[in-house]
Amino acid sequence: MESRRGNPMTTEEEYSDLAATRRIHRLNSHISPIVTTQPATSVVQTENCAAAVAVRTTKKLEVNGQALSLYMKGKHMDIQEKVYEFFNSRPDLQTPIEISKDDHRDLCMRQLYGLVREAGIRPFRYVADDPAKYFAIMEAVGSVDMSLGIKMGVQYSLWGGSVINLGTKKHRDKYFDGIDNLDYTGCFAMTELHHGSNVQGLQTTATFDPIKDEFVIDTPHDGAIKWWIGNAAVHGKFATVFARLILPTHDTKGVSDMGVHAFIVPIRDMKTHQTLPGVEIQDCGHKVGLNGVDNGALRFSSVRIPRDNLLNRFGDVARDGKYTSSLPTINKRFGATLGELVGGRVGLAYASVGVLKISATIAIRYSLLRQQFGPPKQPEVSILDYQSQQHKLMPMLASTYAYHFATVYLVEKYSEMKKTHDEQLVADVHALSAGLKSYVTSYTAKSLSVCREACGGHGYAAVNRFGSLRNDHDIFQTFEGDNTVLLQQVAGDLLKQYKEKFQGGTLTVTWNYLRESMNTYLAQPNPVTARWEGEEHLRDPKFQLDAFRYRTSRLLQSVALRLNKHTKTLGTFGAWNRCLNHLLTLAESHIESVILAKFIEAVQNCSEPSAKAALKLVCDLYALDRIWGDIGTYRNVDYVAPNKAKAIHKLTEYLSFQVRNVAKELVDAFELPDHVTRAPIAMQSDAYAQYTQVVGF
Ligand SMILES: Cc1cc2nc3c(=O)[nH]c(=O)nc-3n(C[C@H](O)[C@H](O)[C@H](O)COP(=O)(O)OP(=O)(O)OC[C@H]3O[C@@H](n4cnc5c(N)ncnc54)[C@H](O)[C@@H]3O)c2cc1C
């Protein structure tokens, strides 16, 4: 098996070295006996592993579900309960299975009004001061209807967040209450028809007019029309518009382009809701999903706004047109501006785990109930007893736990960053949020298809939710930063840290492991440990983490060498592109190392023995499944010997089986609210009765 993008861990330059090293190891193994410190009774060392597994299957782990869910529970369950209670009490605000685009948009706005004005939940108050609480609300709201979660995110995190994070006190004073109570509905207008990921390429202009003390907003050509803007087609009254700041100069050029800045632009009349002069709004139309969100396109023709509408935290224009900033370059200001917007990314990573929990829960509960075939003359068996079904769903369940702890950690770091504004933490959270957002949303998107398939034909009934979950979640991979582009930021950051390390610099928190790994892991793999295949060793967190980190370190070192080599002939851009797949694999590998480290910590910190044992089980499955997934990479550098690879595979299957035995308890511990079990195939008892009722029998 190869790693997903081939095996960039082994570079062209390393091939001949590797072949020689392997020959030496092989010879060495003929001379010296295999050394293992592992217990002889280990299952994976026995001749007949299948038989051994069968013997051990009688032992089922006892899981204290209450203790486990208590450990998993977020701090903000109470506010989530409030969200669920409100929507449960209001059937008129629940989204039906079949609904037109226009009705859905209207309902979504009414849901948001209901949440804020009737239930009295005010998400905006937490955006800056208690982000963990804000994300908890977003998760709950998103599971009522994902369109509502995104609509709320546009209003509070994007439009509201841009005002309070990129603006200054005058903006907060003027806009906070209106945004909070939904009088000032708004949009975040960054993307243009010609430029999405490349934000520095935006073409909309904001030209300062010193005579009238105003900025003039213009769309210079159709490629600069703002596109995909949430809340724009129907409900928004304002937009934060990202535009190039153009200032008059007294030289021959006449004007100076100061780079992309953010401006508050009113787009509809506060009383009549009519589109304002100079603003043209079109509807982006019916989408693949998220049709409760009204995405629109905006064109500006000489729209005048007061100078005060520049969100001036990182750069300001004085009355006389003079520009001031505490940051010295356009790039630094651009970096600081985007840095303030990572909250949306953190929210998406967190919400994506919520979707994964729902989807895995529906598929696993159904797989436990559903029976097909069986031994001759015996009752049919649950489909979750098939090894193939376990293979589809149990590593996914383990991954869900892994991502839960990783995103909780991300939210903690983000909250800390918001309080301290510590520079290193800002850089760390930026890379971590980019990495986790892209890694988790890609995984969830794939898993939704696996879950649908795992539920057979009934998974295809809209009432069972996979269709809407899949369609609504799919775009998580693209907005708030395209995943492929974000992973490159992670790789870029790793390379920067790598370079700094060799210049004697310090490493930020998340990369700390590289400090030791560069020295220890880059040596040739130890031929002795490469053969250890005992269960105790394979389930040792040290082995697992070492394996993940070893892979990342090798990838980092080898891509640095390749970039260096290719830059000489192709230049920086060409060399980066030549190594792009390698760089993406590096970023994913690093993120997996962080996820595993956080999972291991979570297991260690759990004090209740039965919950701890359950977590240890899923943590081991997560780690070994990932190692097995990249076994070709590990084999290519002789990090694991052939028999060890086999042992890893056997143990992964065995752990999947063990997890299957406690799968019900493990999904119950997510404590998902009633709306999840509203997918009839996920009913915990009497699924068919519920299902037949739904279709009208
Ligand atoms: C439903 C929805 C809601 C949205 N809401 C908003 C909103 O409210 N406000 C807003 O401003 N925007 C919004 N967007 C826009 C969204 O943020 C952009 O679509 C996103 O940033 C990606 O940009 P793009 O579509 O131009 O894709 P592109 O950047 O053109 O990417 C297309 C493909 O090219 C690849 N690619 C691009 N650059 C590179 C590279 N350097 N290396 C390798 N591959 C690359 C990408 O991986 C991708 O596969 C929304 C979009 C949608 C669909």
The ligand as an SDF file (V2000), in Angstrom:
LIG
                    3D

 53 58  0  0  0  0  0  0  0  0999 V2000
  -22.0070   28.1560   -0.4140 C   0  0  0  0  0  0  0  0  0  0  0  0
  -20.8700   29.1170   -0.4130 C   0  0  0  0  0  0  0  0  0  0  0  0
  -20.8490   30.1500    0.4870 C   0  0  0  0  0  0  0  0  0  0  0  0
  -19.8280   31.0920    0.4600 C   0  0  0  0  0  0  0  0  0  0  0  0
  -19.8840   32.1700    1.2870 N   0  0  0  0  0  0  0  0  0  0  0  0
  -18.9860   33.1750    1.1270 C   0  0  0  0  0  0  0  0  0  0  0  0
  -19.1290   34.3990    1.8350 C   0  0  0  0  0  0  0  0  0  0  0  0
  -20.0790   34.5840    2.6150 O   0  0  0  0  0  0  0  0  0  0  0  0
  -18.2010   35.3690    1.6380 N   0  0  0  0  0  0  0  0  0  0  0  0
  -17.1420   35.2020    0.7980 C   0  0  0  0  0  0  0  0  0  0  0  0
  -16.3440   36.1200    0.6770 O   0  0  0  0  0  0  0  0  0  0  0  0
  -16.9820   34.0540    0.1090 N   0  0  0  0  0  0  0  0  0  0  0  0
  -17.8790   33.0470    0.2390 C   0  0  0  0  0  0  0  0  0  0  0  0
  -17.7420   31.8790   -0.4750 N   0  0  0  0  0  0  0  0  0  0  0  0
  -16.6150   31.7400   -1.3790 C   0  0  0  0  0  0  0  0  0  0  0  0
  -15.5830   30.7480   -0.8740 C   0  0  0  0  0  0  0  0  0  0  0  0
  -14.9080   31.2800    0.2210 O   0  0  0  0  0  0  0  0  0  0  0  0
  -14.6540   30.4380   -2.0490 C   0  0  0  0  0  0  0  0  0  0  0  0
  -15.4040   29.6340   -2.9360 O   0  0  0  0  0  0  0  0  0  0  0  0
  -13.3880   29.7320   -1.6000 C   0  0  0  0  0  0  0  0  0  0  0  0
  -12.5530   30.6140   -0.9440 O   0  0  0  0  0  0  0  0  0  0  0  0
  -12.6250   29.1050   -2.7670 C   0  0  0  0  0  0  0  0  0  0  0  0
  -12.4130   30.0180   -3.7890 O   0  0  0  0  0  0  0  0  0  0  0  0
  -12.8260   29.6700   -5.2970 P   0  0  0  0  0  0  0  0  0  0  0  0
  -14.2180   29.1800   -5.2930 O   0  0  0  0  0  0  0  0  0  0  0  0
  -12.4970   30.8320   -6.1240 O   0  0  0  0  0  0  0  0  0  0  0  0
  -11.9200   28.4430   -5.6840 O   0  0  0  0  0  0  0  0  0  0  0  0
  -10.4880   28.4990   -6.3600 P   0  0  0  0  0  0  0  0  0  0  0  0
   -9.5500   29.2700   -5.5190 O   0  0  0  0  0  0  0  0  0  0  0  0
  -10.5930   28.8990   -7.7760 O   0  0  0  0  0  0  0  0  0  0  0  0
  -10.1140   26.9670   -6.2870 O   0  0  0  0  0  0  0  0  0  0  0  0
  -10.5550   26.0250   -7.2940 C   0  0  0  0  0  0  0  0  0  0  0  0
   -9.6660   24.7840   -7.2150 C   0  0  0  0  0  0  0  0  0  0  0  0
   -8.3200   25.1660   -7.4860 O   0  0  0  0  0  0  0  0  0  0  0  0
   -7.4720   24.6770   -6.4870 C   0  0  0  0  0  0  0  0  0  0  0  0
   -6.4190   25.6610   -6.1900 N   0  0  0  0  0  0  0  0  0  0  0  0
   -6.5510   27.0040   -6.0670 C   0  0  0  0  0  0  0  0  0  0  0  0
   -5.3820   27.5600   -5.7130 N   0  0  0  0  0  0  0  0  0  0  0  0
   -4.5000   26.5510   -5.6010 C   0  0  0  0  0  0  0  0  0  0  0  0
   -3.1170   26.4690   -5.2310 C   0  0  0  0  0  0  0  0  0  0  0  0
   -2.4120   27.5420   -4.8790 N   0  0  0  0  0  0  0  0  0  0  0  0
   -2.5640   25.2510   -5.1730 N   0  0  0  0  0  0  0  0  0  0  0  0
   -3.2580   24.1510   -5.4920 C   0  0  0  0  0  0  0  0  0  0  0  0
   -4.5530   24.1540   -5.8460 N   0  0  0  0  0  0  0  0  0  0  0  0
   -5.1630   25.3370   -5.8930 C   0  0  0  0  0  0  0  0  0  0  0  0
   -8.3420   24.4730   -5.2550 C   0  0  0  0  0  0  0  0  0  0  0  0
   -7.8320   23.4320   -4.4480 O   0  0  0  0  0  0  0  0  0  0  0  0
   -9.6830   24.1150   -5.8490 C   0  0  0  0  0  0  0  0  0  0  0  0
   -9.7700   22.7330   -5.9990 O   0  0  0  0  0  0  0  0  0  0  0  0
  -18.7610   30.9370   -0.4580 C   0  0  0  0  0  0  0  0  0  0  0  0
  -18.7710   29.8680   -1.3420 C   0  0  0  0  0  0  0  0  0  0  0  0
  -19.8200   28.9880   -1.3660 C   0  0  0  0  0  0  0  0  0  0  0  0
  -19.8420   27.9130   -2.4080 C   0  0  0  0  0  0  0  0  0  0  0  0
  1  2  1  0
  2  3  1  0
  2 52  2  0
  3  4  2  0
  4  5  1  0
  4 50  1  0
  5  6  2  0
  6  7  1  0
  6 13  1  0
  7  8  2  0
  7  9  1  0
  9 10  1  0
 10 11  2  0
 10 12  1  0
 12 13  2  0
 13 14  1  0
 14 15  1  0
 14 50  1  0
 15 16  1  0
 16 17  1  0
 16 18  1  0
 18 19  1  0
 18 20  1  0
 20 21  1  0
 20 22  1  0
 22 23  1  0
 23 24  1  0
 24 25  2  0
 24 26  1  0
 24 27  1  0
 27 28  1  0
 28 29  2  0
 28 30  1  0
 28 31  1  0
 31 32  1  0
 32 33  1  0
 33 34  1  0
 33 48  1  0
 34 35  1  0
 35 36  1  0
 35 46  1  0
 36 37  1  0
 36 45  1  0
 37 38  2  0
 38 39  1  0
 39 40  1  0
 39 45  2  0
 40 41  1  0
 40 42  2  0
 42 43  1  0
 43 44  2  0
 44 45  1  0
 46 47  1  0
 46 48  1  0
 48 49  1  0
 50 51  2  0
 51 52  1  0
 52 53  1  0
M  END
$$$$
